[in-house]
Amino acid sequence: MNINELISECTAYDFKLMLEEKKPKSWLKSVSAFANGQGGSLFFGVDDDGVSKGLEDIQSVCESISCKIRDYLDPLPEVEMVPRKLDELDILQLVVHPGNYTPYYYVGDGQRVAFVRIGDESLPASAEQMVRLVLKGANKTYDSLLTDYKIDEFSFIILANEFKKRTKQEWDKKYLISFGLVTNNGNLTNAGGLFADDCPLWQSRLYCTRWEGKSKGDAINDAEFVGNILMLLREAMNFVKSNTRNGWEKLPDGRKNKLEYAKRAVLEAMVNHFIHRDYTVMGGEVHLDIYEDRLTITSPGGMYNGLLIQELDIENVSSERRNPILADVMGQLGYMEKRGSGLSRICNETKALNGYKDELKPRFCSTPAQFQTIIYASVDTSNVGDKV
């Protein structure tokens, strides 16, 4: 067995040449980060280059690890210690399972710090990350949290009209409770606030900009919208319609319009960003930027599971929902499905356009702080026709 076989099974990993008993924080921060995230492994007896150096007394190392975890971590994470042979030398794999009772704190040196994994580093959680960890540990999501707003103070005409339009069914106020937007006591949840006509959650914002050229420089047009999530979606699509154009192809008996962007692809992307964004980021909003050759949509919050979308096969991305109530309501309205097929649909709808080339395939990028969708224009806009 070599180290590549071992790490291929890990969500994340760290190599430790030895167990540093006098500086336990140097490795316990990784245990905290793995437990707060998707899990991971520490390999003791392996140097930074992945070369096995071995351990002299694995039993002693195991006992010391158990003591340090018990003394310095709160609550206690679920771990396994697995002795391994690597290059005929004894090493130890400390497997840390993803925890259900986050945050997992390192408690020592007068500190109480929860760590999270960012890239290949274990760093102290930010205030926003701490909110997410607390919600996860309480088995709650932001959109399900109760607010002090009363249903009598708000109306849901936009939601009711959209429901009738898209489902061909009559709206009933009881849906507010069954959808999880209002409690039996008449209080709005955060999801209810986002669907209320006069949305009271000021972080529900959309910034739209049409840029001149292929980079951010001079703005040709811009707009800012605040409020109801369905209204933001409508304004986003109107902005795209007003700021993109058709090309055309000459035919013997006339011409054929060639759309710059597939409407369904843009709609799917906007829905994804409004539904899956991190609403705990109070100073964040969704940004729609249209350039000469592409449009980009950026929203606060990376992948809910902490992974990086650019490192995944989008055909097999699991459907993990940061805001399940928002997702369910949009599913009821026919805007999205529960199978995690949104990214594939964006690609397929774009691929179906005339003028599509493989280099124009939509791109998806994420960091721990944001998610971005890039959709490239599928026509040469030098021959510009009427606005879409």
SEROKOL-985418 format. One record per residue (C-alpha): chain; x, y, z; residue in one letter. Coordinates in nm, 3 decimals, decimal comma. Layout:
residues N
<c = A&px = X&py = Y&pz = Z&r = a>
...
This chain:
residues 388
<c = A&px = 0,000&py = 0,000&pz = 0,000&r = m>
<c = A&px = 0,125&py = 0,352&pz = -0,077&r = n>
<c = A&px = 0,017&py = 0,690&pz = 0,059&r = i>
<c = A&px = -0,186&py = 0,773&pz = -0,254&r = n>
<c = A&px = -0,411&py = 0,472&pz = -0,192&r = e>
<c = A&px = -0,473&py = 0,590&pz = 0,162&r = l>
<c = A&px = -0,545&py = 0,956&pz = 0,087&r = i>
<c = A&px = -0,768&py = 0,871&pz = -0,210&r = s>
<c = A&px = -1,027&py = 0,756&pz = 0,044&r = e>
<c = A&px = -1,007&py = 1,080&pz = 0,245&r = c>
<c = A&px = -1,221&py = 1,391&pz = 0,215&r = t>
<c = A&px = -0,923&py = 1,586&pz = 0,353&r = a>
<c = A&px = -0,598&py = 1,494&pz = 0,517&r = y>
<c = A&px = -0,289&py = 1,620&pz = 0,698&r = d>
<c = A&px = 0,054&py = 1,459&pz = 0,738&r = f>
<c = A&px = 0,231&py = 1,472&pz = 1,075&r = k>
<c = A&px = 0,586&py = 1,349&pz = 1,114&r = l>
<c = A&px = 0,528&py = 1,283&pz = 1,483&r = m>
<c = A&px = 0,277&py = 1,348&pz = 1,758&r = l>
<c = A&px = 0,355&py = 1,687&pz = 1,912&r = e>
<c = A&px = 0,246&py = 1,632&pz = 2,271&r = e>
<c = A&px = 0,370&py = 1,968&pz = 2,399&r = k>
<c = A&px = 0,195&py = 2,158&pz = 2,119&r = k>
<c = A&px = -0,133&py = 1,967&pz = 2,079&r = p>
<c = A&px = -0,304&py = 2,262&pz = 1,911&r = k>
<c = A&px = -0,079&py = 2,208&pz = 1,607&r = s>
<c = A&px = -0,277&py = 1,895&pz = 1,517&r = w>
<c = A&px = -0,593&py = 1,920&pz = 1,726&r = l>
<c = A&px = -0,702&py = 2,219&pz = 1,517&r = k>
<c = A&px = -0,724&py = 1,980&pz = 1,223&r = s>
<c = A&px = -0,933&py = 1,738&pz = 1,430&r = v>
<c = A&px = -1,168&py = 2,026&pz = 1,514&r = s>
<c = A&px = -1,186&py = 2,138&pz = 1,149&r = a>
<c = A&px = -1,252&py = 1,786&pz = 1,017&r = f>
<c = A&px = -1,527&py = 1,727&pz = 1,275&r = a>
<c = A&px = -1,685&py = 2,064&pz = 1,189&r = n>
<c = A&px = -1,676&py = 1,980&pz = 0,819&r = g>
<c = A&px = -1,682&py = 1,670&pz = 0,604&r = q>
<c = A&px = -1,438&py = 1,467&pz = 0,811&r = g>
<c = A&px = -1,078&py = 1,380&pz = 0,728&r = g>
<c = A&px = -0,767&py = 1,196&pz = 0,839&r = s>
<c = A&px = -0,436&py = 1,276&pz = 1,003&r = l>
<c = A&px = -0,144&py = 1,046&pz = 0,918&r = f>
<c = A&px = 0,119&py = 1,031&pz = 1,193&r = f>
<c = A&px = 0,464&py = 0,911&pz = 1,095&r = g>
<c = A&px = 0,451&py = 1,071&pz = 0,749&r = v>
<c = A&px = 0,641&py = 1,385&pz = 0,648&r = d>
<c = A&px = 0,500&py = 1,682&pz = 0,455&r = d>
<c = A&px = 0,592&py = 1,521&pz = 0,123&r = d>
<c = A&px = 0,396&py = 1,205&pz = 0,200&r = g>
<c = A&px = 0,707&py = 0,999&pz = 0,269&r = v>
<c = A&px = 0,675&py = 0,742&pz = 0,546&r = s>
<c = A&px = 0,914&py = 0,791&pz = 0,838&r = k>
<c = A&px = 0,737&py = 0,556&pz = 1,079&r = g>
<c = A&px = 0,648&py = 0,562&pz = 1,447&r = l>
<c = A&px = 0,837&py = 0,373&pz = 1,717&r = e>
<c = A&px = 0,550&py = 0,307&pz = 1,957&r = d>
<c = A&px = 0,203&py = 0,325&pz = 1,798&r = i>
<c = A&px = 0,028&py = 0,210&pz = 2,116&r = q>
<c = A&px = 0,176&py = 0,497&pz = 2,313&r = s>
<c = A&px = 0,082&py = 0,744&pz = 2,038&r = v>
<c = A&px = -0,277&py = 0,616&pz = 2,036&r = c>
<c = A&px = -0,306&py = 0,657&pz = 2,412&r = e>
<c = A&px = -0,167&py = 1,008&pz = 2,398&r = s>
<c = A&px = -0,400&py = 1,109&pz = 2,115&r = i>
<c = A&px = -0,701&py = 0,983&pz = 2,312&r = s>
<c = A&px = -0,596&py = 1,183&pz = 2,617&r = c>
<c = A&px = -0,534&py = 1,504&pz = 2,424&r = k>
<c = A&px = -0,867&py = 1,483&pz = 2,240&r = i>
<c = A&px = -1,046&py = 1,423&pz = 2,569&r = r>
<c = A&px = -0,866&py = 1,713&pz = 2,741&r = d>
<c = A&px = -0,874&py = 1,974&pz = 2,465&r = y>
<c = A&px = -1,180&py = 1,919&pz = 2,245&r = l>
<c = A&px = -1,542&py = 1,999&pz = 2,333&r = d>
<c = A&px = -1,767&py = 1,823&pz = 2,252&r = p>
<c = A&px = -1,577&py = 1,503&pz = 2,182&r = l>
<c = A&px = -1,564&py = 1,416&pz = 1,812&r = p>
<c = A&px = -1,602&py = 1,064&pz = 1,680&r = e>
<c = A&px = -1,261&py = 0,931&pz = 1,576&r = v>
<c = A&px = -1,092&py = 0,603&pz = 1,483&r = e>
<c = A&px = -0,724&py = 0,514&pz = 1,511&r = m>
<c = A&px = -0,610&py = 0,276&pz = 1,241&r = v>
<c = A&px = -0,251&py = 0,137&pz = 1,241&r = p>
<c = A&px = -0,108&py = 0,109&pz = 0,888&r = r>
<c = A&px = 0,203&py = -0,025&pz = 0,717&r = k>
<c = A&px = 0,365&py = 0,212&pz = 0,469&r = l>
<c = A&px = 0,699&py = 0,127&pz = 0,310&r = d>
<c = A&px = 0,734&py = -0,145&pz = 0,576&r = e>
<c = A&px = 0,710&py = 0,121&pz = 0,846&r = l>
<c = A&px = 0,439&py = 0,165&pz = 1,109&r = d>
<c = A&px = 0,222&py = 0,474&pz = 1,071&r = i>
<c = A&px = -0,110&py = 0,574&pz = 1,231&r = l>
<c = A&px = -0,420&py = 0,704&pz = 1,056&r = q>
<c = A&px = -0,646&py = 0,911&pz = 1,279&r = l>
<c = A&px = -0,986&py = 0,913&pz = 1,108&r = v>
<c = A&px = -1,212&py = 1,202&pz = 1,215&r = v>
<c = A&px = -1,580&py = 1,161&pz = 1,126&r = h>
<c = A&px = -1,801&py = 1,458&pz = 1,038&r = p>
<c = A&px = -1,982&py = 1,563&pz = 1,354&r = g>
<c = A&px = -2,349&py = 1,614&pz = 1,425&r = n>
<c = A&px = -2,300&py = 1,840&pz = 1,728&r = y>
<c = A&px = -2,106&py = 2,131&pz = 1,583&r = t>
<c = A&px = -1,921&py = 2,347&pz = 1,667&r = p>
<c = A&px = -1,634&py = 2,130&pz = 1,790&r = y>
<c = A&px = -1,401&py = 2,358&pz = 1,987&r = y>
<c = A&px = -1,034&py = 2,344&pz = 2,072&r = y>
<c = A&px = -1,019&py = 2,445&pz = 2,439&r = v>
<c = A&px = -0,674&py = 2,529&pz = 2,568&r = g>
<c = A&px = -0,420&py = 2,809&pz = 2,625&r = d>
<c = A&px = -0,705&py = 3,025&pz = 2,753&r = g>
<c = A&px = -0,884&py = 2,987&pz = 2,418&r = q>
<c = A&px = -1,206&py = 2,832&pz = 2,296&r = r>
<c = A&px = -1,182&py = 2,820&pz = 1,918&r = v>
<c = A&px = -1,370&py = 2,626&pz = 1,651&r = a>
<c = A&px = -1,170&py = 2,553&pz = 1,337&r = f>
<c = A&px = -1,286&py = 2,498&pz = 0,981&r = v>
<c = A&px = -1,114&py = 2,358&pz = 0,676&r = r>
<c = A&px = -1,026&py = 2,606&pz = 0,401&r = i>
<c = A&px = -0,827&py = 2,444&pz = 0,124&r = g>
<c = A&px = -0,554&py = 2,243&pz = 0,293&r = d>
<c = A&px = -0,548&py = 2,459&pz = 0,605&r = e>
<c = A&px = -0,737&py = 2,448&pz = 0,934&r = s>
<c = A&px = -0,829&py = 2,805&pz = 1,030&r = l>
<c = A&px = -1,041&py = 2,965&pz = 1,306&r = p>
<c = A&px = -1,407&py = 2,991&pz = 1,202&r = a>
<c = A&px = -1,531&py = 3,339&pz = 1,115&r = s>
<c = A&px = -1,841&py = 3,484&pz = 1,279&r = a>
<c = A&px = -2,052&py = 3,383&pz = 0,978&r = e>
<c = A&px = -1,907&py = 3,031&pz = 0,978&r = q>
<c = A&px = -1,983&py = 3,004&pz = 1,349&r = m>
<c = A&px = -2,348&py = 3,085&pz = 1,282&r = v>
<c = A&px = -2,362&py = 2,804&pz = 1,027&r = r>
<c = A&px = -2,194&py = 2,559&pz = 1,264&r = l>
<c = A&px = -2,433&py = 2,645&pz = 1,547&r = v>
<c = A&px = -2,734&py = 2,597&pz = 1,315&r = l>
<c = A&px = -2,594&py = 2,265&pz = 1,194&r = k>
<c = A&px = -2,537&py = 2,147&pz = 1,551&r = g>
<c = A&px = -2,894&py = 2,242&pz = 1,641&r = a>
<c = A&px = -3,021&py = 2,058&pz = 1,331&r = n>
<c = A&px = -3,173&py = 2,382&pz = 1,202&r = k>
<c = A&px = -3,141&py = 2,590&pz = 0,888&r = t>
<c = A&px = -3,153&py = 2,966&pz = 0,853&r = y>
<c = A&px = -3,475&py = 2,964&pz = 0,653&r = d>
<c = A&px = -3,655&py = 2,763&pz = 0,923&r = s>
<c = A&px = -3,571&py = 3,001&pz = 1,208&r = l>
<c = A&px = -3,860&py = 3,183&pz = 1,374&r = l>
<c = A&px = -3,885&py = 3,562&pz = 1,347&r = t>
<c = A&px = -4,074&py = 3,820&pz = 1,553&r = d>
<c = A&px = -4,274&py = 3,926&pz = 1,247&r = y>
<c = A&px = -4,646&py = 3,850&pz = 1,256&r = k>
<c = A&px = -4,846&py = 3,733&pz = 0,956&r = i>
<c = A&px = -5,101&py = 4,011&pz = 1,014&r = d>
<c = A&px = -4,832&py = 4,265&pz = 0,926&r = e>
<c = A&px = -4,750&py = 4,116&pz = 0,585&r = f>
<c = A&px = -4,917&py = 4,009&pz = 0,262&r = s>
<c = A&px = -4,823&py = 3,733&pz = 0,015&r = f>
<c = A&px = -4,990&py = 3,852&pz = -0,305&r = i>
<c = A&px = -4,680&py = 3,797&pz = -0,520&r = i>
<c = A&px = -4,648&py = 3,437&pz = -0,400&r = l>
<c = A&px = -5,021&py = 3,370&pz = -0,440&r = a>
<c = A&px = -5,027&py = 3,504&pz = -0,796&r = n>
<c = A&px = -4,716&py = 3,309&pz = -0,891&r = e>
<c = A&px = -4,863&py = 2,992&pz = -0,744&r = f>
<c = A&px = -5,185&py = 3,029&pz = -0,948&r = k>
<c = A&px = -4,992&py = 3,115&pz = -1,264&r = k>
<c = A&px = -4,748&py = 2,826&pz = -1,248&r = r>
<c = A&px = -4,958&py = 2,548&pz = -1,093&r = t>
<c = A&px = -5,302&py = 2,640&pz = -1,236&r = k>
<c = A&px = -5,442&py = 2,590&pz = -0,887&r = q>
<c = A&px = -5,614&py = 2,827&pz = -0,647&r = e>
<c = A&px = -5,402&py = 2,969&pz = -0,367&r = w>
<c = A&px = -5,502&py = 2,891&pz = -0,008&r = d>
<c = A&px = -5,362&py = 3,077&pz = 0,293&r = k>
<c = A&px = -5,315&py = 2,745&pz = 0,471&r = k>
<c = A&px = -5,023&py = 2,682&pz = 0,236&r = y>
<c = A&px = -4,826&py = 2,941&pz = 0,432&r = l>
<c = A&px = -4,818&py = 2,699&pz = 0,726&r = i>
<c = A&px = -4,778&py = 2,377&pz = 0,526&r = s>
<c = A&px = -4,492&py = 2,530&pz = 0,325&r = f>
<c = A&px = -4,311&py = 2,631&pz = 0,647&r = g>
<c = A&px = -4,343&py = 3,006&pz = 0,589&r = l>
<c = A&px = -4,560&py = 3,076&pz = 0,894&r = v>
<c = A&px = -4,596&py = 2,897&pz = 1,228&r = t>
<c = A&px = -4,923&py = 2,795&pz = 1,389&r = n>
<c = A&px = -4,882&py = 3,094&pz = 1,620&r = n>
<c = A&px = -4,875&py = 3,333&pz = 1,325&r = g>
<c = A&px = -4,503&py = 3,415&pz = 1,325&r = n>
<c = A&px = -4,308&py = 3,428&pz = 1,001&r = l>
<c = A&px = -4,004&py = 3,209&pz = 0,957&r = t>
<c = A&px = -3,708&py = 3,359&pz = 0,771&r = n>
<c = A&px = -3,837&py = 3,177&pz = 0,463&r = a>
<c = A&px = -4,171&py = 3,347&pz = 0,514&r = g>
<c = A&px = -3,994&py = 3,681&pz = 0,533&r = g>
<c = A&px = -3,822&py = 3,616&pz = 0,202&r = l>
<c = A&px = -4,154&py = 3,537&pz = 0,029&r = f>
<c = A&px = -4,351&py = 3,823&pz = 0,188&r = a>
<c = A&px = -4,445&py = 4,109&pz = -0,045&r = d>
<c = A&px = -4,260&py = 4,362&pz = 0,171&r = d>
<c = A&px = -3,967&py = 4,137&pz = 0,260&r = c>
<c = A&px = -3,823&py = 4,258&pz = 0,593&r = p>
<c = A&px = -3,487&py = 4,083&pz = 0,546&r = l>
<c = A&px = -3,264&py = 4,354&pz = 0,405&r = w>
<c = A&px = -2,989&py = 4,111&pz = 0,295&r = q>
<c = A&px = -3,227&py = 3,985&pz = 0,024&r = s>
<c = A&px = -3,072&py = 4,201&pz = -0,249&r = r>
<c = A&px = -2,975&py = 4,183&pz = -0,613&r = l>
<c = A&px = -2,713&py = 4,401&pz = -0,785&r = y>
<c = A&px = -2,721&py = 4,398&pz = -1,167&r = c>
<c = A&px = -2,458&py = 4,555&pz = -1,395&r = t>
<c = A&px = -2,407&py = 4,557&pz = -1,771&r = r>
<c = A&px = -2,038&py = 4,624&pz = -1,831&r = w>
<c = A&px = -1,876&py = 4,763&pz = -2,141&r = e>
<c = A&px = -1,630&py = 4,510&pz = -2,282&r = g>
<c = A&px = -1,505&py = 4,192&pz = -2,121&r = k>
<c = A&px = -1,403&py = 4,322&pz = -1,780&r = s>
<c = A&px = -1,527&py = 4,552&pz = -1,507&r = k>
<c = A&px = -1,463&py = 4,907&pz = -1,620&r = g>
<c = A&px = -1,733&py = 5,142&pz = -1,740&r = d>
<c = A&px = -2,089&py = 5,036&pz = -1,664&r = a>
<c = A&px = -2,345&py = 5,072&pz = -1,943&r = i>
<c = A&px = -2,639&py = 5,000&pz = -1,717&r = n>
<c = A&px = -2,694&py = 4,902&pz = -1,355&r = d>
<c = A&px = -2,977&py = 4,844&pz = -1,112&r = a>
<c = A&px = -3,028&py = 4,744&pz = -0,751&r = e>
<c = A&px = -3,329&py = 4,557&pz = -0,613&r = f>
<c = A&px = -3,427&py = 4,469&pz = -0,256&r = v>
<c = A&px = -3,702&py = 4,246&pz = -0,125&r = g>
<c = A&px = -3,922&py = 3,950&pz = -0,212&r = n>
<c = A&px = -3,728&py = 3,660&pz = -0,362&r = i>
<c = A&px = -3,976&py = 3,610&pz = -0,649&r = l>
<c = A&px = -3,957&py = 3,979&pz = -0,733&r = m>
<c = A&px = -3,577&py = 3,961&pz = -0,740&r = l>
<c = A&px = -3,595&py = 3,664&pz = -0,977&r = l>
<c = A&px = -3,832&py = 3,852&pz = -1,209&r = r>
<c = A&px = -3,613&py = 4,164&pz = -1,209&r = e>
<c = A&px = -3,302&py = 3,956&pz = -1,279&r = a>
<c = A&px = -3,461&py = 3,801&pz = -1,586&r = m>
<c = A&px = -3,588&py = 4,141&pz = -1,704&r = n>
<c = A&px = -3,239&py = 4,285&pz = -1,669&r = f>
<c = A&px = -3,092&py = 4,001&pz = -1,873&r = v>
<c = A&px = -3,359&py = 4,048&pz = -2,139&r = k>
<c = A&px = -3,293&py = 4,422&pz = -2,161&r = s>
<c = A&px = -2,916&py = 4,391&pz = -2,170&r = n>
<c = A&px = -2,847&py = 4,099&pz = -2,405&r = t>
<c = A&px = -2,904&py = 4,073&pz = -2,779&r = r>
<c = A&px = -2,969&py = 3,831&pz = -3,061&r = n>
<c = A&px = -2,731&py = 3,749&pz = -3,339&r = g>
<c = A&px = -2,857&py = 3,594&pz = -3,660&r = w>
<c = A&px = -2,761&py = 3,353&pz = -3,935&r = e>
<c = A&px = -2,838&py = 3,432&pz = -4,299&r = k>
<c = A&px = -3,049&py = 3,172&pz = -4,476&r = l>
<c = A&px = -3,151&py = 3,149&pz = -4,846&r = p>
<c = A&px = -3,505&py = 3,252&pz = -4,759&r = d>
<c = A&px = -3,438&py = 3,490&pz = -4,473&r = g>
<c = A&px = -3,252&py = 3,474&pz = -4,143&r = r>
<c = A&px = -3,259&py = 3,269&pz = -3,824&r = k>
<c = A&px = -3,222&py = 3,436&pz = -3,486&r = n>
<c = A&px = -2,949&py = 3,298&pz = -3,261&r = k>
<c = A&px = -2,995&py = 3,365&pz = -2,892&r = l>
<c = A&px = -2,699&py = 3,493&pz = -2,696&r = e>
<c = A&px = -2,809&py = 3,299&pz = -2,387&r = y>
<c = A&px = -3,058&py = 3,020&pz = -2,326&r = a>
<c = A&px = -3,337&py = 3,172&pz = -2,116&r = k>
<c = A&px = -3,393&py = 2,847&pz = -1,926&r = r>
<c = A&px = -3,022&py = 2,821&pz = -1,842&r = a>
<c = A&px = -3,015&py = 3,175&pz = -1,703&r = v>
<c = A&px = -3,338&py = 3,118&pz = -1,509&r = l>
<c = A&px = -3,205&py = 2,794&pz = -1,360&r = e>
<c = A&px = -2,883&py = 2,968&pz = -1,258&r = a>
<c = A&px = -3,064&py = 3,261&pz = -1,096&r = m>
<c = A&px = -3,295&py = 3,026&pz = -0,905&r = v>
<c = A&px = -2,996&py = 2,826&pz = -0,780&r = n>
<c = A&px = -2,825&py = 3,137&pz = -0,650&r = h>
<c = A&px = -3,130&py = 3,280&pz = -0,476&r = f>
<c = A&px = -3,218&py = 2,947&pz = -0,315&r = i>
<c = A&px = -2,874&py = 2,818&pz = -0,218&r = h>
<c = A&px = -2,709&py = 3,144&pz = -0,115&r = r>
<c = A&px = -2,604&py = 3,196&pz = 0,245&r = d>
<c = A&px = -2,851&py = 3,438&pz = 0,401&r = y>
<c = A&px = -2,653&py = 3,453&pz = 0,725&r = t>
<c = A&px = -2,407&py = 3,682&pz = 0,543&r = v>
<c = A&px = -2,571&py = 4,009&pz = 0,637&r = m>
<c = A&px = -2,358&py = 4,226&pz = 0,408&r = g>
<c = A&px = -2,389&py = 3,997&pz = 0,106&r = g>
<c = A&px = -2,613&py = 3,995&pz = -0,199&r = e>
<c = A&px = -2,650&py = 3,825&pz = -0,535&r = v>
<c = A&px = -2,456&py = 3,992&pz = -0,817&r = h>
<c = A&px = -2,552&py = 3,961&pz = -1,183&r = l>
<c = A&px = -2,278&py = 4,092&pz = -1,414&r = d>
<c = A&px = -2,320&py = 4,093&pz = -1,792&r = i>
<c = A&px = -2,013&py = 4,138&pz = -2,011&r = y>
<c = A&px = -1,960&py = 4,139&pz = -2,385&r = e>
<c = A&px = -1,891&py = 3,768&pz = -2,396&r = d>
<c = A&px = -2,049&py = 3,620&pz = -2,081&r = r>
<c = A&px = -2,268&py = 3,672&pz = -1,780&r = l>
<c = A&px = -2,172&py = 3,581&pz = -1,426&r = t>
<c = A&px = -2,385&py = 3,529&pz = -1,118&r = i>
<c = A&px = -2,219&py = 3,542&pz = -0,777&r = t>
<c = A&px = -2,376&py = 3,482&pz = -0,438&r = s>
<c = A&px = -2,258&py = 3,459&pz = -0,075&r = p>
<c = A&px = -2,170&py = 3,114&pz = 0,056&r = g>
<c = A&px = -1,980&py = 2,828&pz = -0,102&r = g>
<c = A&px = -2,100&py = 2,469&pz = -0,134&r = m>
<c = A&px = -2,312&py = 2,371&pz = 0,169&r = y>
<c = A&px = -2,101&py = 2,058&pz = 0,222&r = n>
<c = A&px = -1,778&py = 2,259&pz = 0,216&r = g>
<c = A&px = -1,645&py = 2,104&pz = -0,105&r = l>
<c = A&px = -1,531&py = 2,300&pz = -0,411&r = l>
<c = A&px = -1,762&py = 2,267&pz = -0,711&r = i>
<c = A&px = -1,475&py = 2,299&pz = -0,960&r = q>
<c = A&px = -1,326&py = 1,979&pz = -0,820&r = e>
<c = A&px = -1,648&py = 1,778&pz = -0,864&r = l>
<c = A&px = -1,823&py = 1,608&pz = -1,152&r = d>
<c = A&px = -2,138&py = 1,819&pz = -1,187&r = i>
<c = A&px = -2,327&py = 1,519&pz = -1,323&r = e>
<c = A&px = -2,288&py = 1,355&pz = -0,983&r = n>
<c = A&px = -2,316&py = 1,648&pz = -0,744&r = v>
<c = A&px = -2,537&py = 1,548&pz = -0,452&r = s>
<c = A&px = -2,837&py = 1,764&pz = -0,369&r = s>
<c = A&px = -2,757&py = 1,915&pz = -0,029&r = e>
<c = A&px = -2,975&py = 2,213&pz = 0,046&r = r>
<c = A&px = -2,870&py = 2,502&pz = 0,265&r = r>
<c = A&px = -3,227&py = 2,641&pz = 0,262&r = n>
<c = A&px = -3,465&py = 2,343&pz = 0,230&r = p>
<c = A&px = -3,784&py = 2,545&pz = 0,283&r = i>
<c = A&px = -3,695&py = 2,789&pz = 0,005&r = l>
<c = A&px = -3,606&py = 2,495&pz = -0,219&r = a>
<c = A&px = -3,934&py = 2,317&pz = -0,144&r = d>
<c = A&px = -4,144&py = 2,625&pz = -0,218&r = v>
<c = A&px = -3,961&py = 2,689&pz = -0,545&r = m>
<c = A&px = -4,011&py = 2,322&pz = -0,624&r = g>
<c = A&px = -4,385&py = 2,362&pz = -0,564&r = q>
<c = A&px = -4,379&py = 2,653&pz = -0,810&r = l>
<c = A&px = -4,197&py = 2,440&pz = -1,068&r = g>
<c = A&px = -3,880&py = 2,646&pz = -1,062&r = y>
<c = A&px = -3,650&py = 2,368&pz = -0,947&r = m>
<c = A&px = -3,629&py = 1,996&pz = -0,886&r = e>
<c = A&px = -3,500&py = 1,807&pz = -0,585&r = k>
<c = A&px = -3,264&py = 1,578&pz = -0,773&r = r>
<c = A&px = -2,969&py = 1,817&pz = -0,786&r = g>
<c = A&px = -2,996&py = 1,847&pz = -1,166&r = s>
<c = A&px = -2,978&py = 2,226&pz = -1,186&r = g>
<c = A&px = -2,614&py = 2,257&pz = -1,293&r = l>
<c = A&px = -2,650&py = 1,989&pz = -1,558&r = s>
<c = A&px = -2,959&py = 2,162&pz = -1,693&r = r>
<c = A&px = -2,770&py = 2,492&pz = -1,724&r = i>
<c = A&px = -2,507&py = 2,312&pz = -1,932&r = c>
<c = A&px = -2,758&py = 2,119&pz = -2,145&r = n>
<c = A&px = -2,975&py = 2,422&pz = -2,220&r = e>
<c = A&px = -2,667&py = 2,621&pz = -2,324&r = t>
<c = A&px = -2,538&py = 2,334&pz = -2,535&r = k>
<c = A&px = -2,866&py = 2,326&pz = -2,729&r = a>
<c = A&px = -2,816&py = 2,681&pz = -2,863&r = l>
<c = A&px = -2,708&py = 2,744&pz = -3,220&r = n>
<c = A&px = -2,346&py = 2,851&pz = -3,228&r = g>
<c = A&px = -2,248&py = 2,651&pz = -2,921&r = y>
<c = A&px = -1,889&py = 2,526&pz = -2,896&r = k>
<c = A&px = -1,729&py = 2,312&pz = -2,629&r = d>
<c = A&px = -1,521&py = 2,605&pz = -2,504&r = e>
<c = A&px = -1,849&py = 2,785&pz = -2,427&r = l>
<c = A&px = -1,956&py = 2,529&pz = -2,167&r = k>
<c = A&px = -2,077&py = 2,705&pz = -1,849&r = p>
<c = A&px = -1,833&py = 2,710&pz = -1,560&r = r>
<c = A&px = -1,901&py = 2,682&pz = -1,188&r = f>
<c = A&px = -1,654&py = 2,804&pz = -0,926&r = c>
<c = A&px = -1,678&py = 2,813&pz = -0,549&r = s>
<c = A&px = -1,476&py = 2,916&pz = -0,247&r = t>
<c = A&px = -1,578&py = 2,882&pz = 0,118&r = p>
<c = A&px = -1,721&py = 3,235&pz = 0,088&r = a>
<c = A&px = -1,903&py = 3,242&pz = -0,248&r = q>
<c = A&px = -2,041&py = 3,053&pz = -0,546&r = f>
<c = A&px = -2,018&py = 3,173&pz = -0,905&r = q>
<c = A&px = -2,183&py = 3,061&pz = -1,229&r = t>
<c = A&px = -2,036&py = 3,175&pz = -1,561&r = i>
<c = A&px = -2,244&py = 3,137&pz = -1,878&r = i>
<c = A&px = -2,077&py = 3,231&pz = -2,205&r = y>
<c = A&px = -2,252&py = 3,401&pz = -2,495&r = a>
<c = A&px = -2,321&py = 3,147&pz = -2,769&r = s>
<c = A&px = -2,332&py = 3,391&pz = -3,062&r = v>
<c = A&px = -2,095&py = 3,638&pz = -3,217&r = d>
<c = A&px = -2,250&py = 3,969&pz = -3,114&r = t>
<c = A&px = -2,061&py = 4,167&pz = -3,377&r = s>
<c = A&px = -2,365&py = 4,108&pz = -3,600&r = n>
<c = A&px = -2,628&py = 4,233&pz = -3,361&r = v>
<c = A&px = -2,997&py = 4,198&pz = -3,417&r = g>
<c = A&px = -3,291&py = 4,308&pz = -3,209&r = d>
<c = A&px = -3,288&py = 4,290&pz = -2,831&r = k>
<c = A&px = -3,419&py = 3,968&pz = -2,686&r = v>
